[in-house]
Amino acid sequence: MLRATYEIRIEGEVRPDVLAEIEGVTLVARSLQTTLRADLPDLAALYGLLNALRRDGLILLDVRRDPVDQKDAD
């Protein structure tokens, strides 16, 4: 699988130190939910990010792959 971009919605606020060691992740919005935009090299990186969020006790609401990246899978 090639590099892909994901939009990840989390309930609550993600502390900056949770994302400090993960490349390609941008905090997009904060409120009662946080939206992250993650440009990741492979599924292992996605699972690593999701595990970091889980370890911090955050609740995952949604993970979506950017539809523009879907053409790479064809």
C-alpha positions in Angstrom: 0.0 0.0 0.0 1.3 3.4 -0.9 1.3 6.6 1.2 -2.2 7.7 2.1 -3.8 10.6 3.8 -6.4 10.0 6.6 -8.8 12.2 8.4 -9.2 11.0 12.0 -11.8 12.3 14.4 -11.3 11.9 18.1 -13.7 12.7 21.0 -12.1 15.4 23.2 -8.8 17.1 22.9 -5.5 15.5 21.8 -2.5 16.6 23.9 0.4 17.8 21.7 2.9 15.4 23.3 0.8 12.4 22.0 1.6 13.5 18.4 5.1 14.8 19.0 6.9 11.7 17.7 4.6 11.0 14.8 5.5 12.5 11.4 2.9 13.8 9.0 0.1 14.5 11.5 -1.6 17.9 11.6 -4.1 19.1 14.2 -7.0 20.5 12.1 -9.6 21.5 14.6 -10.3 21.5 18.4 -13.6 21.7 20.2 -15.6 18.8 21.7 -13.9 16.8 19.0 -10.5 16.9 17.5 -9.8 16.3 13.8 -6.3 15.2 12.7 -5.0 15.0 9.2 -2.4 12.4 8.8 -0.2 11.8 5.7 1.2 8.4 6.5 3.6 6.1 4.6 1.8 2.8 5.3 -0.8 0.9 7.4 1.8 0.3 10.1 2.1 4.0 10.6 -1.7 4.4 10.8 -1.9 1.6 13.4 0.9 3.3 15.4 -1.0 6.6 15.4 -4.2 4.9 16.5 -2.4 3.0 19.3 -0.9 6.3 20.5 -4.3 7.8 20.7 -5.8 4.8 22.5 -2.9 4.7 25.0 -3.8 8.3 25.9 -7.4 7.2 26.6 -9.0 9.0 23.6 -12.1 7.7 21.9 -11.9 7.2 18.2 -15.0 8.5 16.4 -14.0 8.1 12.7 -11.2 7.3 10.3 -11.5 8.1 6.6 -9.0 7.7 3.9 -8.8 10.8 1.6 -10.7 9.8 -1.6 -8.0 11.4 -3.8 -5.7 8.7 -2.6 -8.0 5.9 -3.7 -6.7 6.1 -7.2 -3.4 4.9 -5.9 -4.9 1.6 -4.9 -6.2 0.9 -8.5 
